[in-house]
Amino acid sequence: MTEIKTIYGQLERKLGYKIEPAPDKWDRLYNIDFFIKIKGKYIGLQIKPVNQGIQLSQIFKEKGLQQKTHEKFETEFGGKVFYIFSSKENGKKVIMNPEVIEEIRTEIKRLKQ
């Protein structure tokens, strides 16, 4: 949990929006770890640690399996679901796909309209 907090703390600072833990129901139904609320709509976040013991191919297989639940989330709550991949670098957790930050910013702008 400490590692995940580090990642979502980084995202909060970079995006300037509060990131909240998803309710257990959302985790089970939509495979969402965290969310950002924008004008009554929600953006879903799925944080995946990438370590030596976790193969990227397994993560992408899981992502494919979760696609339908993420589409359902978007239909019901208006916002997309984003994957944030994290890893340890020099003893600190870092976001391995930093391009996702700009993608989330774009989604925030869309939902604010």
Secondary structure, DSSP 4 states (H G I P E B T S, - for coil): -HHHHHHHHHHHHHH-S--EEPPHHHHHHH--SEEEEETTEEEEEEEEE--TTS-HHHHHHHHHHHHHHHHHHHHHHEEEEEEEEEEEETTEEEES-THHHHHHHHHHHHHH-
